[in-house]
């Protein structure tokens, strides 16, 4: 859902923003994370989504990094990006960022005026680089991080395309047989008369149901699909579904590993950018599943109490045996940010191997199940003919 928010942000005064959030409480949390105070929240009720310019954040960062590396200043680099930009919507956003730089704002403050485009991680990375004066290094870290996250997401999506396509095609074939072919056979069997096998009786009943109540079945099917689509758009339903998946041992453990990979990669990037561990944990918690967030808060509490990072993560159940050992090595060497990114990479490779193995296993299983269903329907159609032919002989 989309909300229009009027808020007071530090060093920016009163601003009006449009945010995407599940509910009003999440909107207030987003503003509070930026150190602001909400004055008014209004939900945008609209059946048609507003046309929004999709800002190419990664591409923008790559071009900005190239210009900064070439020796241009930040203002000169942004002016260059405005001159070469062809999309009017993107050009307008960059022009407004440049205008705020002319007003004396820092780059991170200018980016904060567009929370729907620049995520908190990006802004925090830029703000940390302003203290060290090394914006190119911060952009490099974020681009590397985002590229790795996109690559992991593409692997998961790519691995699921063929099984989903196979399942959809199989279901469509089964529905076609049940709705169009089976009723034709049932009409033939109904004309034969009595003393039919029990499979023939089943076909006749199904064909009569489709013939007499076809529109009602179509309405019921459409209602079920509409209800399912609406349910999947509700955050509460998706959260409940995720909880059910987490309870399945084989799937839940892999989902936990995936969350930990994302957790450590993001945390490592923030630590390398100079952000304190407790502040980084607060920022990372919003990226994880809801039931993971109390664990992150507990880990931050343990660290504030003086415990080491490795022990705090272990007490909060935010690590694996391999991850715990690597964290202890990072504490001895002082390269905790690098070590956390390595932990994330290690878990990413583990997930990639599991996805590859699962895909190779699911594809033949799906083919066997779909073949059994379609073959069963065909046998249901032709077996009565064979039985009748046998009785005639």
Number of C-alpha atoms within 10 A of each C-alpha: 15 19 19 16 21 18 21 17 19 12 9 15 9 15 13 14 16 18 20 16 17 14 13 17 10 13 21 19 16 19 20 14 13 15 11 19 17 18 13 11 18 12 16 13 10 9 6 6 10 9 6 7 12 9 17 10 14 15 11 14 16 16 15 21 21 13 19 18 13 10 10 15 12 17 16 14 18 21 14 15 18 19 10 9 13 10 11 11 14 16 17 13 17 20 17 14 24 20 14 18 19 11 10 10 16 15 19 20 20 19 24 20 18 15 17 13 17 15 13 19 18 19 19 22 24 25 22 20 20 15 10 11 12 13 22 19 17 26 21 14 18 23 19 14 18 16 13 16 16 12 12 18 12 12 14 15 11 11 17 15 10 13 18 13 11 14 15 12 12 19 15 11 13 19 13 12 17 20 15 12 15 20 22 17 18 20 16 13 19 17 9 10 8 9 9 15 13 10 15 24 17 14 24 22 15 17 24 16 14 19 14 11 12 14 11 12 13 12 12 12 12 12 12 12 12 12 12 11 11 11 13 14 12 12 13 12 13 13 15 11 12 14 15 11 15 16 11 10 10 10 11 16 14 17 16 16 19 18 19 22 26 25 22 25 26 25 28 26 23 27 22 20 23 18 19 11 19 17 14 20 21 16 18 21 18 15 15 14 13 12 10 18 17 12 18 25 16 16 26 22 15 19 18 13 10 9 14 16 20 21 17 23 23 17 14 18 14 21 22 15 8 11 23 18 13 18 25 17 15 18 15 10 10 11 15 22 24 17 22 25 23 19 26 24 17 15 24 22 13 15 20 17 12 13 17 13 11 12 16 13 11 13 16 12 13 16 15 11 13 19 14 12 16 18 13 12 17 16 14 16 24 13 15 20 17 12 15 15 10 9 8 7 6
